Amino acid sequence: MTDDKPTDALVGGVKTAVVHFGKAAYEVAAGVGALFIGITQTVRPGADDDDTTGGPQKVPVE
């Protein structure tokens, strides 16, 4: 015999819902982060270039 309470199904459902909500929140946060990175790279395309050749650029003048 089991001692099932009428709220056991409700508790199990709430636990499952919390786990799914947490996973969904993580996915939304990852998507917003990727969107932010994409916008930043579009607005400032040269921001990720590590131009470490150093020194001033020489431009010949004719």
C-alpha positions in Angstrom: 0.0 0.0 0.0 1.2 3.5 -0.8 0.5 6.6 1.1 -0.2 8.9 -1.9 -1.4 12.3 -0.9 -3.7 14.2 -3.3 -1.0 16.9 -3.7 1.8 14.5 -4.8 0.9 15.0 -8.5 0.7 18.7 -8.1 4.1 18.8 -6.4 5.7 16.7 -9.1 4.1 18.9 -11.8 5.4 22.0 -10.2 8.9 20.6 -9.9 8.9 19.6 -13.6 7.6 23.1 -14.6 10.3 24.8 -12.6 13.0 22.7 -14.3 11.5 23.5 -17.7 11.2 27.2 -16.9 14.8 27.3 -15.8 16.0 25.7 -19.0 13.9 28.2 -21.0 15.2 31.2 -19.1 18.8 30.0 -19.8 18.0 29.6 -23.6 16.5 33.1 -23.7 19.5 34.6 -21.9 21.8 32.8 -24.3 19.8 34.1 -27.3 19.8 37.7 -26.0 23.6 37.5 -25.5 24.1 36.2 -29.0 21.9 39.0 -30.3 23.9 41.6 -28.4 27.2 40.3 -29.7 25.8 40.3 -33.3 24.6 43.9 -32.9 27.9 45.0 -31.4 29.9 43.4 -34.2 27.7 45.1 -36.8 27.9 48.5 -35.3 31.7 48.3 -34.7 33.0 45.8 -37.2 36.7 46.5 -36.4 36.3 46.2 -32.7 37.4 42.5 -32.7 40.5 43.0 -34.8 43.6 42.8 -32.7 45.9 45.0 -34.8 49.1 44.4 -32.8 51.5 45.1 -35.7 52.1 48.4 -33.8 53.4 51.7 -35.0 51.9 54.3 -37.2 50.8 53.5 -40.7 52.9 55.0 -43.5 50.9 56.3 -46.5 52.9 57.4 -49.5 52.0 60.9 -50.7 52.4 61.7 -54.4 
